[in-house]
Amino acid sequence: MEIEIMQHEPPYRVGVIVGSLSRESINRRLAEALKRVAPPEFEFFEISYADLPIYNRDADADYPQVALDFKDAVRSADALVFVTPEYNRSIPGALKNAIDWGSRPYGDNAWSDKPTAVIGASSGQIGTAVGQQSLRGTLSYLNTRQMTAPEAYIHFTPGLIEADGTVTVSSTEDFLRTFMRQFLDYTARVLTVIPQD
């Protein structure tokens, strides 16, 4: 029996989901840094969720347009990068709410099979490690294809990343560049094995 391998050639459209709604978020700066150091095979767009209401199962029968648009944006991505802070040893409530909207109604999960990377920055020494663990558990349940290594917990110090995404410490810039190169390789492998609809 012959197996047909479907190859999805770059460029790959990468949806960026920033876990903080704050315009001044250090994780927004980190997202900008990732774009700057990423391989040219990636094309980035941000998937906004700021206008989503609080998820309520009663809406499943008549899904609001804002949620449908959000799910369409997720589906249009070849891959996803979550760049999130840690709130109270978990992820921000607004991010969890967006993930819930994207997975409902039952049987209509927009996250399934998407190549996914998780990264985060914090002023604390553990750099969002526990929050990422919480996020990864949810993403696993939703059948995303997570890149599990390298892990990326960024200890954000003053001046590390400028507002335009410029990284001022060469070792951090090199690490982020390697992280995105690894994600490119991972995305190519996933899209070869699991072609997207």
C-alpha angles and dihedrals in degrees: 000000000000119000117211114220114208113207120200106204123212149286091088120199108228119198112212117208113191111203095214125068091204116112088213095051117140086218089060087055089049090051089053090050091053090053091051095052098036123113116265090247089077124082113191134210129168119240106214123206100170094113098050115116121226107288115255123177089223087074093061093090093053107023113204116246093239089059093046089052090050092052091048090054091051091048092049091061121093089204139003134224118197112202107184145161124225117249118191093337092309139061128292114279093235091057093049089049090053091049089052092051090050092054099048150130094041110268095025102087112165092190098061117123095357115144102241138190125192124203136152145178130219137169086232124089096246091058100215095313095142094043090051090051089055092048093048091054091055093044091050091055089050091054099244116159101241126199100225098186140082094035114209122206108163119203100210114212125181111284095011093122123020123221092263092053098261110151111218099194113071096209091054091046090051091049093050091047090053091047092055093044089053090049091052090054091046093048091051091052094048094047090050093053098035111031113203121239 
